[in-house]
Amino acid sequence: MSRNARKAWSNRNEEMANAYISSGRTLLKHKRTDEAIHSFRQALPLAPRNARLHADLGQLLAKRKQTAEAVSMLQRSLELDPQQVGALVKLGEIYNQQNEPERAEPLLQQALALEPQNTAAHLVMGVVRHHQSRLPEALTCYRQALALRLAKPMGETPRAARPDFNQPQVEQLLWSTLATLAKAGVHAFAAYGTLLGLTREGHLLPFDKDIDFGLPHCEMSRATHCLLGNGWVEPVGSHRLSNPKAFYHPRYKISLDLSGFVVDAATGVTHTGFWLKDAPHEWHRHTRYPELTLDKGTSPCGKAIWQLAAADTWLTTVYGDWRTPDAFFDTVIAAKNLCGFSLLTECYAISRIYSHIDSGSLLKAQAVAGHALRHRPDDALLLDAHAKLSAVL
């Protein structure tokens, strides 16, 4: 092939690649992600050395949970151009999710060296340090991310309808799991959003996202053994908290949280919370409850289970006026029985305000900021976030 012919062939390939890439980006603007992925795939053989194409495709594949291929694309993007900040951040995020913070942190440091004002890089670095129980450093990263995000435009984005959680198979799994645990000698009971739905609505909350059980913390090991023997698995990274413990059912694609409760021998007060491993006690998120009393009950199919003796008292302790639905109540930040506003709780609050703003859920962001301000009324960042959100809304 002559030089001119090769040049013409190269120009045609570049023109076709650019057309596919342009089409893919247009599809993304209209939230047609799967079609955009297909369009980028069409461009890939025509532009095999396009670093940004590899980075964009890798990030979309990560969004679709096609993790192995996403990692491959992101790594290739960085081989072609080590200064692809988006690829550095996303690859760092994936490594952290895979419990490899030692691989994640250098990538995020590189991203921040290239682009110090990159909000996503600060946020993901916060998550990495959070998961390592380095909470003061994590909070600094979260606050920097939120401050930078507040300086950018924001707007409420209509969210795609979440699948209705109140499905027969989910409730069947709830009751059968409670019965299985009771048979194994575990005093597990419906708690939090699960209890709220069953008590107030007579069924699971449609907008809920997981099943919540409580149990005496001393029975956590027995409960774990029972669940792992009955179809549940522990997700990667779930070991970061000693309480609660997270499980996932691959067949039903349902998550379950087990919160362990302990009783103070001196006062008789019941406690639970989010307890990090290898972190000072005062950093944890703690909540206090009245006496925890359980009754024997039966599931809808007649099997023995355990249940709270005074569900309404327990719900009032957590939610206050639990009979009035509140779509923006965040149990982690707004629980009425929080013991102070710990470092861990503050990390959750700041990171959730950022994430809600970034996803276009401004009403949720405003609600979390308002709850946090009740504990930190003079916090300049929270005041700024609440004011700007109120102005937009």
C-alpha positions in Angstrom: 0.0 0.0 0.0 1.4 3.4 -0.9 2.0 6.1 1.6 -1.0 8.2 0.3 -3.2 5.1 0.5 -2.1 4.4 4.1 -2.8 8.0 5.0 -6.2 7.9 3.4 -7.0 4.6 5.3 -5.9 6.1 8.6 -8.0 9.2 8.0 -11.1 7.1 7.2 -10.5 5.1 10.4 -10.1 8.2 12.5 -13.2 9.8 10.9 -15.3 6.6 11.7 -13.9 6.4 15.2 -14.7 10.0 15.9 -18.3 9.4 14.6 -18.8 6.5 17.0 -17.3 8.4 19.9 -19.5 11.4 19.2 -22.5 9.2 19.0 -21.6 7.5 22.3 -21.3 10.8 24.1 -24.6 12.0 22.7 -26.2 8.8 23.9 -24.7 9.4 27.4 -26.3 12.8 27.6 -29.6 11.1 27.1 -28.7 8.5 29.8 -28.7 5.6 27.2 -25.7 4.0 28.8 -25.8 0.6 27.2 -26.1 2.0 23.7 -23.2 4.4 24.5 -21.0 1.4 25.6 -21.8 -0.3 22.3 -20.9 2.8 20.3 -17.6 3.2 22.2 -16.8 -0.5 21.5 -17.3 0.1 17.8 -14.7 2.9 18.0 -12.1 0.9 19.9 -10.6 -1.1 17.0 -10.5 2.0 14.9 -8.7 4.1 17.6 -6.7 1.5 19.7 -4.4 4.2 21.1 -7.1 6.7 22.2 -6.5 7.0 25.9 -9.7 8.9 26.7 -11.8 6.4 24.8 -10.4 3.6 27.0 -11.0 5.7 30.1 -14.6 6.6 29.2 -15.4 3.0 28.3 -13.8 1.7 31.4 -15.8 4.1 33.6 -19.0 3.1 31.9 -18.2 -0.6 32.3 -17.5 0.0 36.0 -20.9 1.6 36.3 -22.5 -1.6 34.8 -20.5 -3.8 37.3 -18.4 -5.3 34.5 -15.4 -4.9 36.8 -12.8 -7.1 35.2 -13.1 -5.5 31.8 -13.4 -2.0 33.3 -10.1 -2.5 35.1 -8.5 -3.7 31.9 -9.7 -0.6 30.0 -8.7 1.8 32.7 -5.2 0.3 33.0 -4.8 0.5 29.2 -5.9 4.1 29.3 -3.2 4.9 31.8 -0.6 3.1 29.8 -1.4 5.3 26.9 -1.6 8.5 29.0 -0.7 8.4 32.7 -2.4 11.8 33.2 -5.9 10.6 32.7 -7.3 11.8 36.0 -10.7 10.2 35.6 -9.2 6.8 35.0 -6.9 7.2 38.0 -9.8 8.0 40.3 -12.1 5.3 39.0 -9.3 2.7 39.1 -8.5 3.7 42.7 -12.1 3.5 43.6 -12.4 -0.1 42.2 -9.2 -1.2 43.9 -10.6 0.1 47.2 -13.8 -1.8 46.7 -11.8 -4.9 46.1 -10.1 -4.3 49.5 -6.8 -3.2 48.0 -6.2 0.2 49.5 -2.4 -0.1 49.0 -3.1 0.0 45.2 -5.8 2.6 45.4 -4.1 5.3 47.4 -1.1 6.0 45.1 -3.5 6.4 42.1 -5.5 8.9 44.0 -2.4 10.8 45.2 -1.3 11.0 41.5 -4.8 12.3 40.5 -4.7 15.0 43.2 -1.1 16.0 42.2 -2.4 16.5 38.6 -5.7 18.1 39.6 -5.7 19.4 43.2 -9.3 20.7 42.8 -10.8 17.3 41.6 -13.8 16.7 43.8 -14.1 13.0 43.1 -10.5 12.4 43.9 -10.9 14.0 47.3 -14.1 12.0 48.0 -12.6 8.6 47.0 -9.5 9.3 49.0 -11.8 10.0 51.9 -13.5 6.6 51.4 -10.1 4.8 51.2 -9.0 6.4 54.5 -12.4 5.8 56.1 -12.1 2.1 55.3 -8.7 2.0 56.9 -10.2 3.6 60.1 -8.1 6.8 59.4 -11.1 8.9 60.3 -9.5 12.3 60.9 -7.8 12.1 57.5 -11.0 10.8 55.9 -13.1 13.7 57.3 -10.5 16.2 56.0 -10.9 14.7 52.5 -14.7 14.6 52.7 -14.9 18.2 53.8 -12.6 19.3 51.0 -14.7 17.4 48.5 -17.9 19.0 49.7 -16.4 22.5 49.8 -15.3 22.1 46.2 -18.6 20.6 45.1 -20.6 23.5 46.7 -18.6 25.9 44.4 -20.0 24.2 41.3 -23.5 24.4 39.8 -26.1 22.0 41.2 -29.6 21.0 40.4 -32.3 18.6 41.3 -32.3 15.6 39.0 -35.3 13.3 38.6 -34.3 9.9 39.8 -35.2 6.7 38.0 -37.8 4.8 40.0 -36.2 2.2 42.3 -37.6 -1.3 42.0 -40.4 -1.9 44.6 -38.8 -3.6 47.6 -42.1 -4.7 48.9 -42.2 -8.0 46.9 -43.6 -11.3 48.0 -40.3 -13.1 47.5 -38.5 -10.5 49.7 -41.0 -10.8 52.5 -40.9 -14.6 52.2 -37.1 -14.5 52.5 -37.4 -12.2 55.6 -39.7 -14.6 57.5 -37.9 -17.7 56.5 -34.6 -16.2 57.6 -36.0 -15.1 60.9 -37.4 -18.6 61.4 -34.1 -20.3 60.5 -32.2 -18.1 62.9 -34.7 -18.8 65.7 -34.3 -22.5 65.1 -30.5 -22.1 65.4 -30.9 -20.5 68.8 -30.4 -16.9 67.6 -32.7 -14.2 69.0 -32.9 -12.2 65.8 -35.8 -9.7 65.3 -37.0 -7.2 62.6 -35.5 -3.8 63.2 -35.2 -0.3 61.7 -36.8 0.2 58.3 -38.0 -3.4 58.2 -39.8 -3.0 61.5 -41.1 0.4 60.5 -42.7 -1.0 57.4 -44.2 -4.1 59.0 -45.6 -2.0 62.0 -46.8 1.1 60.2 -47.7 -0.2 56.7 -48.3 -3.9 57.4 -45.6 -4.7 54.8 -42.1 -3.8 53.7 -41.4 -0.2 52.7 -41.5 0.0 48.9 -38.5 2.4 48.8 -36.4 0.3 51.3 -33.1 -1.3 50.1 -32.3 -4.0 52.5 -33.6 -6.2 55.4 -32.7 -5.1 58.9 -32.4 -7.5 61.9 -31.3 -6.9 65.4 -29.9 -9.6 67.8 -27.8 -9.9 71.0 -24.3 -9.1 70.0 -23.0 -12.3 71.8 -25.0 -14.3 69.2 -23.4 -12.7 66.1 -21.0 -15.6 65.5 -23.8 -18.2 65.7 -26.0 -16.1 63.4 -23.2 -15.7 60.9 -22.6 -19.4 60.8 -26.3 -20.0 60.3 -26.7 -17.5 57.5 -23.6 -18.7 55.6 -25.1 -22.2 55.7 -28.4 -21.0 54.3 -27.6 -19.2 51.1 -26.2 -15.9 52.4 -22.7 -14.6 51.7 -20.6 -11.8 53.2 -19.8 -9.2 50.6 -16.2 -8.1 49.9 -15.2 -5.4 52.4 -18.0 -6.1 54.8 -15.4 -7.0 57.5 -14.5 -3.3 58.0 -17.2 -2.9 60.7 -17.5 -5.3 63.6 -21.1 -4.1 64.0 -23.4 -4.2 62.1 -22.5 -7.1 59.8 -23.6 -7.2 56.2 -24.8 -10.2 54.2 -26.1 -10.7 50.6 -28.3 -13.4 49.1 -27.1 -14.1 45.5 -30.2 -15.9 44.5 -32.6 -13.2 45.5 -30.2 -10.3 45.2 -31.2 -9.0 48.6 -28.9 -7.4 51.3 -29.3 -8.0 55.0 -27.8 -6.0 58.0 -27.4 -7.6 61.4 -27.1 -5.1 64.2 -25.8 -6.5 67.5 -27.1 -5.1 70.8 -25.3 -5.1 74.1 -26.5 -4.3 77.6 -24.5 -2.2 80.0 -24.2 -4.4 83.1 -24.0 -1.3 85.4 -26.9 0.7 84.1 -29.1 -1.9 82.2 -29.1 0.5 79.2 -29.1 -1.2 75.7 -26.6 0.0 73.1 -25.8 -0.7 69.5 -24.1 1.3 66.8 -21.5 1.3 64.0 -18.3 0.0 65.4 -15.1 0.2 63.4 -12.3 -2.3 63.9 -9.0 -0.9 65.2 -10.4 2.6 66.1 -10.9 4.4 69.4 -14.3 3.8 71.1 -15.2 7.5 71.0 -15.0 7.5 67.2 -17.8 5.0 66.8 -21.4 5.8 66.1 -23.4 4.9 69.2 -27.2 4.7 69.9 -29.0 4.1 73.2 -32.3 2.1 73.7 -34.7 1.3 76.4 -34.8 -2.3 77.8 -34.8 -4.8 75.0 -37.5 -7.4 75.5 -38.4 -10.1 73.0 -41.5 -12.2 72.7 -41.9 -15.5 70.9 -44.0 -15.1 67.8 -44.9 -16.9 64.6 -44.3 -16.0 61.0 -47.1 -15.8 58.5 -46.5 -19.4 57.6 -46.6 -20.5 61.2 -42.9 -20.9 62.1 -41.5 -19.8 65.4 -39.7 -16.4 65.3 -38.6 -13.7 67.8 -40.1 -10.2 67.8 -39.8 -7.0 69.9 -42.3 -6.9 72.8 -42.9 -3.1 72.3 -42.2 -2.3 68.7 -43.9 1.2 69.0 -41.6 2.2 71.9 -38.5 1.0 70.0 -39.6 2.9 66.8 -40.2 6.1 68.8 -36.7 5.8 70.3 -35.2 5.8 66.7 -37.6 7.9 64.7 -39.6 10.1 67.1 -42.9 10.5 65.2 -42.6 7.2 63.3 -46.3 7.2 62.3 -45.8 10.1 59.9 -43.8 9.1 56.8 -40.6 11.1 56.2 -39.1 10.3 52.8 -35.9 12.2 53.8 -35.2 10.7 57.2 -31.6 9.3 57.3 -31.4 6.9 60.2 -27.6 7.1 60.4 -27.5 10.9 60.8 -31.0 11.7 62.1 -31.7 8.9 64.7 -33.3 10.5 67.8 -31.2 8.2 70.1 -27.8 9.2 68.8 -25.2 9.4 71.6 -23.5 12.6 70.5 -22.2 13.3 67.0 -19.0 11.2 66.7 -16.3 11.4 64.2 -17.7 8.4 62.3 -21.2 10.0 62.2 -19.7 13.2 60.9 -17.9 11.3 58.2 -21.1 9.7 57.1 -22.9 13.1 57.2 -20.4 15.1 55.1 -19.9 12.3 52.5 -23.7 11.8 52.1 -24.4 15.4 51.6 -21.7 15.4 48.8 -23.1 12.2 47.2 -26.7 13.4 47.3 -25.7 16.7 45.6 -23.6 14.9 43.0 -26.5 12.6 42.1 -29.0 15.5 41.9 -30.9 14.5 45.1 -30.8 18.0 46.6 -33.8 17.5 48.9 -32.0 14.6 50.6 -28.8 16.6 50.8 -30.6 19.5 52.4 -32.3 17.1 54.9 -28.9 15.5 55.9 -27.3 19.0 56.3 -30.2 20.1 58.5 -29.9 17.0 60.7 -26.2 17.5 61.0 -26.6 21.2 61.9 -28.6 20.2 65.0 -25.4 18.7 66.3 -22.9 21.2 64.8 -24.9 24.5 64.6 -21.7 26.6 64.1 -20.1 24.5 61.4 -19.3 26.9 58.5 -19.3 24.1 55.9 -22.7 22.7 57.0 -24.2 26.2 57.1 -22.9 27.0 53.6 -24.2 23.7 52.3 -27.7 24.2 53.8 -27.9 27.8 52.6 -26.9 27.0 49.0 -29.2 24.0 48.9 -32.1 26.1 50.2 -31.4 28.8 47.6 -31.4 26.3 44.7 -34.5 24.5 46.0 
